[in-house]
């Protein structure tokens, strides 16, 4: 899936879109994500629009669900279309022993709905979350066939 995500971040001309100058904060954040020391709650406040594409590319490049989860938590306030494939991929988060996997699913579903206020609905109601997840996974299956 990571190769697909990276490919989807490429423009029609075959070159990666220009994300502009990469702020040092992005590299600092990614180092914390890799080390597992990131405080996602505080880092969310530092994301700027010019960071989104860099972080989407970092998401696409990692195979670690721990790292993907941290990036999703940091990016959850951004409605940037560059993150669409991140949200689709996030639906595949594996089950876990705590609420983190449900948080990731709720974030992704709310983004795909285009309504971040739906996060609580999905996070608080696992039955509703499972139903929406099933629907979105079926949609994704037909989406890929196009």
TIGU-128206 format. One record per residue (C-alpha): residue number from 1; residue in one letter; x, y, z. Coordinates in nm, 3 decimals, m for minus. Each point is the difference from the previous one (the first is absolute). Layout:
BEGIN
titor pos:NUM	code:A	x:X	y:Y	z:Z;
...
END
This chain:
BEGIN
titor pos:1	code:X	x:0.000	y:0.000	z:0.000;
titor pos:2	code:X	x:0.286	y:0.242	z:0.067;
titor pos:3	code:X	x:0.113	y:m0.005	z:m0.363;
titor pos:4	code:X	x:m0.357	y:0.069	z:m0.106;
titor pos:5	code:X	x:m0.026	y:0.292	z:0.241;
titor pos:6	code:X	x:0.326	y:0.144	z:m0.124;
titor pos:7	code:X	x:m0.112	y:m0.043	z:m0.360;
titor pos:8	code:X	x:m0.325	y:0.180	z:0.074;
titor pos:9	code:X	x:0.195	y:0.294	z:0.135;
titor pos:10	code:X	x:0.166	y:0.038	z:m0.340;
titor pos:11	code:X	x:m0.152	y:0.250	z:m0.240;
titor pos:12	code:X	x:m0.121	y:m0.083	z:m0.351;
titor pos:13	code:X	x:0.330	y:0.124	z:m0.138;
titor pos:14	code:X	x:0.183	y:m0.284	z:0.172;
titor pos:15	code:X	x:0.191	y:0.211	z:0.251;
titor pos:16	code:X	x:m0.077	y:0.036	z:0.368;
titor pos:17	code:X	x:m0.192	y:0.318	z:0.071;
titor pos:18	code:X	x:0.211	y:0.281	z:0.138;
titor pos:19	code:X	x:m0.059	y:0.014	z:0.371;
titor pos:20	code:X	x:0.208	y:0.312	z:0.039;
titor pos:21	code:X	x:0.270	y:0.053	z:0.253;
titor pos:22	code:X	x:0.004	y:m0.264	z:0.269;
titor pos:23	code:X	x:0.000	y:0.159	z:0.343;
titor pos:24	code:X	x:0.251	y:m0.137	z:0.252;
titor pos:25	code:X	x:m0.298	y:m0.079	z:0.224;
titor pos:26	code:X	x:m0.105	y:m0.276	z:m0.245;
titor pos:27	code:X	x:0.332	y:m0.179	z:0.039;
titor pos:28	code:X	x:m0.010	y:0.045	z:0.377;
titor pos:29	code:X	x:m0.352	y:m0.140	z:0.011;
titor pos:30	code:X	x:0.089	y:m0.297	z:m0.219;
titor pos:31	code:X	x:0.298	y:m0.081	z:0.224;
titor pos:32	code:X	x:m0.233	y:m0.002	z:0.301;
titor pos:33	code:X	x:m0.253	y:m0.214	z:m0.188;
titor pos:34	code:X	x:0.271	y:m0.253	z:m0.088;
titor pos:35	code:X	x:0.132	y:m0.003	z:0.356;
titor pos:36	code:X	x:m0.351	y:m0.035	z:0.143;
titor pos:37	code:X	x:0.045	y:0.311	z:0.215;
titor pos:38	code:X	x:m0.242	y:0.234	z:m0.176;
titor pos:39	code:X	x:m0.266	y:0.183	z:0.202;
titor pos:40	code:X	x:m0.264	y:0.004	z:m0.273;
titor pos:41	code:X	x:m0.238	y:0.225	z:0.195;
titor pos:42	code:X	x:0.250	y:0.284	z:0.018;
titor pos:43	code:X	x:0.147	y:m0.057	z:m0.346;
titor pos:44	code:X	x:m0.343	y:0.027	z:m0.167;
titor pos:45	code:X	x:0.005	y:0.371	z:0.075;
titor pos:46	code:X	x:0.321	y:0.050	z:m0.199;
titor pos:47	code:X	x:m0.113	y:m0.149	z:m0.333;
titor pos:48	code:X	x:m0.011	y:0.262	z:m0.274;
titor pos:49	code:X	x:m0.155	y:m0.046	z:m0.345;
titor pos:50	code:X	x:0.346	y:m0.020	z:m0.159;
titor pos:51	code:X	x:0.084	y:m0.299	z:0.223;
titor pos:52	code:X	x:m0.288	y:m0.220	z:m0.109;
titor pos:53	code:X	x:0.147	y:m0.137	z:m0.323;
titor pos:54	code:X	x:0.333	y:m0.074	z:0.171;
titor pos:55	code:X	x:m0.180	y:m0.189	z:0.275;
titor pos:56	code:X	x:m0.222	y:m0.184	z:m0.249;
titor pos:57	code:X	x:0.313	y:m0.117	z:m0.181;
titor pos:58	code:X	x:0.154	y:m0.112	z:0.329;
titor pos:59	code:X	x:m0.319	y:m0.192	z:0.075;
titor pos:60	code:X	x:0.013	y:m0.169	z:m0.339;
titor pos:61	code:X	x:0.364	y:m0.094	z:0.050;
titor pos:62	code:X	x:m0.043	y:m0.178	z:0.334;
titor pos:63	code:X	x:m0.122	y:m0.354	z:0.055;
titor pos:64	code:X	x:m0.030	y:0.039	z:0.376;
titor pos:65	code:X	x:m0.353	y:0.036	z:0.133;
titor pos:66	code:X	x:0.142	y:0.159	z:0.314;
titor pos:67	code:X	x:0.155	y:0.276	z:m0.212;
titor pos:68	code:X	x:m0.307	y:0.028	z:m0.224;
titor pos:69	code:X	x:m0.219	y:0.036	z:0.307;
titor pos:70	code:X	x:0.214	y:0.282	z:0.137;
titor pos:71	code:X	x:m0.013	y:0.181	z:m0.335;
titor pos:72	code:X	x:m0.378	y:m0.042	z:m0.020;
titor pos:73	code:X	x:m0.036	y:0.143	z:0.349;
titor pos:74	code:X	x:0.216	y:0.300	z:m0.093;
titor pos:75	code:X	x:m0.184	y:0.060	z:m0.329;
titor pos:76	code:X	x:m0.353	y:m0.057	z:0.124;
titor pos:77	code:X	x:m0.094	y:0.369	z:m0.006;
titor pos:78	code:X	x:0.097	y:0.051	z:m0.364;
titor pos:79	code:X	x:m0.264	y:m0.019	z:m0.271;
titor pos:80	code:X	x:0.259	y:0.016	z:m0.278;
titor pos:81	code:X	x:m0.094	y:m0.211	z:m0.306;
titor pos:82	code:X	x:0.362	y:m0.120	z:m0.014;
titor pos:83	code:X	x:m0.090	y:m0.224	z:0.296;
titor pos:84	code:X	x:m0.287	y:m0.183	z:m0.168;
titor pos:85	code:X	x:0.207	y:m0.312	z:m0.067;
titor pos:86	code:X	x:0.132	y:0.008	z:0.357;
titor pos:87	code:X	x:m0.356	y:m0.020	z:0.130;
titor pos:88	code:X	x:m0.086	y:m0.288	z:m0.234;
titor pos:89	code:X	x:0.312	y:m0.187	z:0.108;
titor pos:90	code:X	x:m0.072	y:0.065	z:0.368;
titor pos:91	code:X	x:m0.311	y:m0.217	z:m0.028;
titor pos:92	code:X	x:0.239	y:m0.298	z:0.003;
titor pos:93	code:X	x:0.138	y:0.073	z:0.348;
titor pos:94	code:X	x:0.028	y:m0.335	z:0.175;
titor pos:95	code:X	x:m0.193	y:m0.073	z:0.316;
titor pos:96	code:X	x:0.188	y:0.093	z:0.314;
titor pos:97	code:X	x:m0.023	y:m0.051	z:0.373;
titor pos:98	code:X	x:m0.113	y:0.355	z:0.071;
titor pos:99	code:X	x:m0.210	y:0.279	z:m0.151;
titor pos:100	code:X	x:0.267	y:0.125	z:m0.243;
titor pos:101	code:X	x:m0.122	y:m0.210	z:m0.292;
titor pos:102	code:X	x:m0.355	y:0.128	z:0.056;
titor pos:103	code:X	x:0.129	y:0.356	z:0.014;
titor pos:104	code:X	x:0.176	y:m0.048	z:m0.335;
titor pos:105	code:X	x:m0.313	y:m0.150	z:m0.157;
titor pos:106	code:X	x:m0.218	y:0.280	z:0.136;
titor pos:107	code:X	x:0.240	y:0.266	z:m0.130;
titor pos:108	code:X	x:0.016	y:m0.160	z:m0.345;
titor pos:109	code:X	x:m0.375	y:m0.051	z:m0.028;
titor pos:110	code:X	x:m0.076	y:0.357	z:0.109;
titor pos:111	code:X	x:0.244	y:0.131	z:m0.260;
titor pos:112	code:X	x:m0.143	y:m0.218	z:m0.275;
titor pos:113	code:X	x:m0.346	y:0.127	z:0.098;
titor pos:114	code:X	x:0.134	y:0.354	z:m0.027;
titor pos:115	code:X	x:m0.132	y:0.075	z:0.349;
titor pos:116	code:X	x:0.248	y:m0.002	z:0.287;
titor pos:117	code:X	x:m0.280	y:0.036	z:0.253;
titor pos:118	code:X	x:m0.090	y:m0.364	z:m0.075;
titor pos:119	code:X	x:0.317	y:m0.116	z:0.175;
titor pos:120	code:X	x:m0.176	y:m0.035	z:0.336;
titor pos:121	code:X	x:m0.290	y:m0.189	z:m0.156;
titor pos:122	code:X	x:0.238	y:m0.263	z:m0.137;
titor pos:123	code:X	x:0.236	y:m0.007	z:0.296;
titor pos:124	code:X	x:m0.274	y:m0.029	z:0.262;
titor pos:125	code:X	x:m0.218	y:m0.252	z:m0.188;
titor pos:126	code:X	x:0.201	y:m0.302	z:m0.115;
titor pos:127	code:X	x:m0.304	y:m0.157	z:m0.169;
titor pos:128	code:X	x:m0.051	y:0.310	z:m0.211;
titor pos:129	code:X	x:0.373	y:0.018	z:m0.067;
titor pos:130	code:X	x:0.009	y:m0.363	z:m0.119;
titor pos:131	code:X	x:m0.299	y:0.061	z:m0.231;
titor pos:132	code:X	x:0.158	y:0.312	z:m0.150;
titor pos:133	code:X	x:0.333	y:m0.179	z:m0.033;
titor pos:134	code:X	x:m0.164	y:m0.290	z:m0.184;
titor pos:135	code:X	x:m0.173	y:0.245	z:m0.236;
titor pos:136	code:X	x:0.318	y:0.197	z:m0.069;
titor pos:137	code:X	x:0.207	y:m0.315	z:m0.060;
titor pos:138	code:X	x:m0.259	y:m0.116	z:m0.256;
titor pos:139	code:X	x:0.013	y:0.345	z:m0.160;
titor pos:140	code:X	x:0.380	y:m0.012	z:m0.008;
titor pos:141	code:X	x:m0.010	y:m0.339	z:m0.173;
titor pos:142	code:X	x:m0.211	y:0.141	z:m0.285;
titor pos:143	code:X	x:0.202	y:0.321	z:m0.003;
titor pos:144	code:X	x:0.321	y:m0.192	z:m0.074;
titor pos:145	code:X	x:m0.156	y:m0.186	z:m0.291;
titor pos:146	code:X	x:m0.054	y:0.321	z:m0.195;
END
